[in-house]
Amino acid sequence: MNIMMIIDSKFSKYAYVLVTSLIINHFNQKFNFYFVYRELKEEIIKDLSMFINSKGSKAYFVYHDCVEFECFKVTKRYPSELYCKIIPHMILPNDLDRILFMDVDMVVDGSLKEAYDTKFPENCCFIGCRGGNAFRNYYIEKKKDSVECYYINSGFMLINLKELRNTNVTIDTYKKYLENHIQTRLEEELLNYTLCNGEISYFYPFDYNYNVGFDTLYKEYTDEMNISMKKIVRHYMEFGATSKYGKFIKPWHYAYPEESDDIFLENIRVWWRYAEKSPNFLELYAEAYNFKNNINNSNLLLWNTNAKNFYEKLCYDQINENRFNKFIEKNKNKSFVVLKCNDSVAKYFIEKLKTVNINIVLKSSKRLLKELSSQEFETAKKADIIVMCCVHTPVDYDEFNGVKSININKIFDL
């Protein structure tokens, strides 16, 4: 199954959760992940590749400079990379016939096989779902009793790359739209109003692009139509939430809410259930916790009242007293090097080492031995134990020039 995502250095951390949810819900399914980017740190490419490869799938990173998108509307929040999704056939390898595009602010909670294997109608290039504002306008203003509506949300699309090549859709195809129109929205507007001659079709709206934050509106519609919502793919759009929660709807703004009868918060919990199984869970939780503490008006969000205790317990569970004491008893006369010392678990680990007067000869923010400076490496060579504290790096050991380090995950069997 081919999956396309657009990421950058900031949003790559959330891609881990989407990837994790895909893998969990597709046992024995091999994925080819294509990450399109304009700016992405090399260490992110390395870590994400390592994680995906460890799960039996493949990761491909496709650079695109996006210069041809300069004439289109962009914002600080929505950069030019987003337009890559409307010309994927010009960016991705030519041997791909179909691919499933997904925004990284999504999570999968079921199988996508039926969606991926959907037969394209004749001349169809994109199959998507009504979602967000498109659904709201469709339902509130038109009040139709039919689910037909060809304006799709571009966050989840099955793309017919072969047909796109055959129809010769290029960036100029979209530029022609601007000759007679002022662009008010982003790539979604260009896609829907330019390709309106049978190139776009739709999935059932609630199955593969359930926009969290429109829950009340969806329920009103489904009750009226006597239909159900599978919610296989949840999409956490930025401004869909009701006033009760303010404008923030991204699940990483909510530090794992407690169980609730509130539909919105339960949808947020779905994302966190997969985040908990993601290799960078600690980083995500710390970010959510810090976001809550730093925001000016905490009344915007409904928070887990035990968030602080939960986070502290999480760190404690990661390195609990029994395992720590056994480890120290075994290595109390040895010297240590701690890599990735700015990681949250590393800070906790270092504090614990200090309480028992363990000799720490080097603390480095670098993740791996080969990333150390020559002077740092010479110091590390003299240590008895070198510990990697980058908990989201899926390797138990790292070896460089005959020197070996062990991941804290392995030490404490996390």
N, C-alpha and C positions, 0 to 999 in steps of 0.2 A: 504494500500500500504506500503510495507516494503522498507525502504531506509537505506543504509549503507554509513557511511562516516568515514574517518580516520582523527582524529584531535589531536592537542596537545594544550598546554596553549597559544602558540603564535597564532595559526591559528583558534582557536575557535571563535574569534570575526567575522571572515568572514563566518563561518557556519551560523550565524544569518541571513545573507543576502540570502543565498541559501535556508534556511528553510522558510524564509518569502516569497520568490518567489514561492516556491512549494505550500504553503498554499493559497496564493492569486490566483493562477491559477487552483486550484482544490477545488471549492466551495463544502462544505459538505463532502469532502473526509477526512477520518481519516487516519493518518499516524502513522506508528511505526518506529521511528528513532533509528537506532542502531549506536552509536558512539564508534568506536574501538580506544583505546588509550594505550600508554605506560606511558605517563606522562601527568597529567591533574590536575589542582588545584581543591580542593573541592568546592570552591566558584563558579567556572565556571560550574561545574556539577550542583550545586544548581540553579544557575541563568538560565542556558539553559533549565533545566528541568521545572522550573517554567514558563518560556516563552512558551514552547511547550505545556505544560499541559493547560495553559490559552487559547490556541487555539483549544482545544478539541482533541489533538493528544497525543501520548505517546513517552517518551524518555527513551532509555535504554543505559547504559554505560558499555562497555565490555572491561575489562582490559586484555592486553596480553603483556607478558614480552619480546617477540621477540628474545629470546636467540637462537632459531633454525635458525635465519637468519644471524648469524655471518659470515658464509662462503660466503655470497652474497655481491655484491658490494653496498656500501653505501657512501654517501657524507654528508657534513654538511647541504647542502641544501635539500638533499633527504635522510631522515633517514630510519632506518630499519623497522619502522611501515608500510611503503608503501607495504611491502611484504605480509601484512595481506590480501590484496585483492586477492592473488592467492591461498589462502587456507581458504576461508571464512567458508566453511563447517566444519572446525576443530575448529573454534573460536565461531561461532554464535550458538544459541540454535538449537537443533536437530529437533524441530517441525516446522522449517521454510523450505518451499520447494523452494521458489524463493525470490530474493531480488534484488533491483536496487542499484548498487554502483555508487556513484558520488564523484568526487574530490570537495573540498570546494571552489576552484577557478572557480566555475561555477555559472551561474544563469539561471533560467528557465523562459521562456517567452511564455508559452503555456501549453497545456495539455500533460501529459506523459501517459495517460491511454492506448492509443493504443500501445505504446512501452512496457508498463508494462505487458499488456495482450498478448503480442506476443507469439505464439506457438513455442516451441523449436523444431528444427529439431531433428531427431533421433540421440541419442548419444551426442547431443550438450550441452555443459556446460556453455559457455559464448557467448553472443551476444553483439557486440560493433560496433563502427564506425571507418573507416579510419580517421586519423586526424593528423595534424601537419606534422612532418617529414615523416611519413608513407605516407601521401597523396602527399606530394611534390615529393618524390621519385617515387611514383606510376605514377603520372601524367607527370612529366618532363622527366623521364628516359624511361618509358615504352610507354607513349602516346597511351594508349589503348582507344578504343571507348566503353569499357564495364566498369561497375562499380564494377566488381568482384575483390575483393582483400581481402584476409583473415587475413592480418596483421591489428590488431585493436589497437586503442589507448585505454589504460586501464583506462582513466579518467571517462568514462561512459560505464557501462556494466550491462546488465541484466544477472543475474547469476542463473543457475539451480542447486541449492544446493542439491536437491534430486539426480540428475544424478552424481554430483561430489562424493557423498557418495557411489553410486553404482559402480563407476569406480575405486574407491580406490585411487584417486589422493592424494598423501601426499607430504610432503616437500622433501622426498627422490626422488620423481618423477622429481622434478626440479634439484636436486643435480646431477642426472645422466647426465644432459645436460652439466654440468661443467667438466665432466670427459674427454670430447673431444673438449670443446670450452672454449675460454677465454671470460669472460663476459665483454662486452664493454658498455652496457646500463644497465637499472635497471630491475624492476619487469616485465616490458612490454616485454623485450626480452625473459625472461624465459617463460612467459605465451605463447607467440606466437610461439616460436621455439620448445617448448616442447609438447604443445597440438596441434599437426598439423595433426590429423587423424580424422577430423570431429567434434572435440570438440568445435570448434570456428565457429561462423557465424557472420553476419553483418547486421546492420541497414543501411538505406540510409544515406550516409555520412554527409549531411549538416543539417539534421533535428535535430539530438540529440547530436551532438558534433561538433559544428561549431567553429573552432579554430580561435579566433580573432588574427589578425596579419598576417594571410594568405589570407586576403580579396582580394587582387589583383589577386592572383593565383586562388582562388575559382571562382572569376568573369570570368577570362579567360576560365576556364573549363566549367562553366555553360553556358556561351555565346556560346561556341563551341558546346556543347551538347544540347543546347536549352532546358535546364531544370531550375527549380526554386529552391530557397533555403528557407525553412521555418524557419530555425535558431531557433528552439524551445529551444535548450540548447546551450548557448554560453560558450566556454571554454577559459579562459584567461591564456594561457600558457606563461611561462617566457620569452622564447627567440624567439617567433614567429614574433615579430614586424619588420617592415622594418627599414632601417637605419635612416629614417626621425625621428623616435622616440627613437632610441637607443635600448638598450636591455630590458628596463623596459616595461612590458606589463600588469602587474597586475593593475586592475582598482583602487585599493586603493593608487596607486602612482599618480593618476590624480584627482585633487580636483574638481570633478564635472564639466567637460568641458562644455563650452557654446555650443549651437546648431551649427551644422556645416554640410557642405556637405561632409566632410571627413568621409569615411565609418568606419575607425578605431575608431575615436572619438565618432561617433554615437553609436558604439557597447559598448564603455566605458560608455556612458550615460545610456544605458539600465541597466547596473549593478547598477549605482547610483540611478536610479528611484526606484529600490527595496530597496537599502540601505536606502533611504530616509524614507521608511516605516518600517525599522527595528528599534527595540528598542534601539540599540546602535549607531544610526546614528551620533550623535554629536562626539562620540569617533572616528568613522571612518573618519569623515570629518577633525577633528583636526589632525589626523595622516597624512592624505594626504596633508594637508596644511603645516604641519611641515616638511614632507619629501621634499616637493618642496623647502622650504626655506633652508634646510640643505644640499641639494645636491651640489656638487662642480661645476658641469656644468649644469646649468638650461636649456641650449639649447638642452639637450637630450630630453626634454619633451615639448609638446605644452600645455601650461597651460591656464586656464581661467584667463584672465587678471584682472578680478574683484574678484579673489579668496579671497583676504583679506577682501574686503568690504562685500562679501557674508557671510563669517564666522562671522564677527562682527555683521552683520544684523541678522544672525541666532540667536546669543546669545541675541541680543536685543529683537527679536521677542519672544524668549522663556520666557523672563521676561520683558515685556514692561512696560513703565512708568505708564500707567493707572492701570493695574492690580496690579503692585507693590505698588503704592500709596494707593490704596483701602485696600490692605492687611495691610500695615503699619499703616494706620489710625485706623484700627480696633484693632491692636495689638501693638501700639506704647509704651505702658508701661509694656510690657511683656519681659521676658528674653528668650533667644534662645539657643538651642544646634543644631549644624549643623553636621550631619553625612556625611561620604564620602566627606570630605571637599576638597579633591584633585581633584574631578571631575570638568570638565571645567565649567559646569553650577553652581556648588557650589561656585567656586571662584568668578564668576560674582555676585552671590547672596550675598556672604559675603561682597563684595565691596559695593554693594548697601545698605546693612544694616549699614555699617560703615558711609555712607554719612548722615544718619538720626540718628546717635548716639544710635542705638539699642544695648542693652546689650547682648553680646554673651558670655555665661558662659563656653562653651566648644566647641571646634572644633576637630573632630576626623576623621581619615581616614577610620575607621570601617564603614561598610555599615548598620548593623542592631544593635539593642539594645543588643541582647544577645551576640554580639561579643565584647562589651565593657569590659574593665577591671573592677574589683569590685569598684575601686576608681572612674573611669569615670562614672560608672553607678550611684553611689551615687550622683555625681554632676548632672547628667542628671535628676535624680528624682526631683531635686529642681527647674528645669527650667519649664517655662510655656508652651513653644512650642518646640518640637523636630522635626527637619526637616531632612528627608532622601533625599540626593541629587544624589542618584545613579539612573539616569534617565532610565537606561536600565533594572532596576529591576521592573518587571511587577506587583507590589503590591501597593495599595493605602495607606495601613496602616500596621504598624508592632507593635505588642504588646509583652511585655516580663515582667513577674512578676508584672503585673498590671499597667505598664508604657506604654504609647502609643506614637508612632511617626507617622507623616504623610509625605507622599512622596511629593516632590516639584511639581511633575506632577499633583497631586490632588489640591494643593494650587492654582496653576495658571492655572489649567485646560488645561495643555499642550496636 
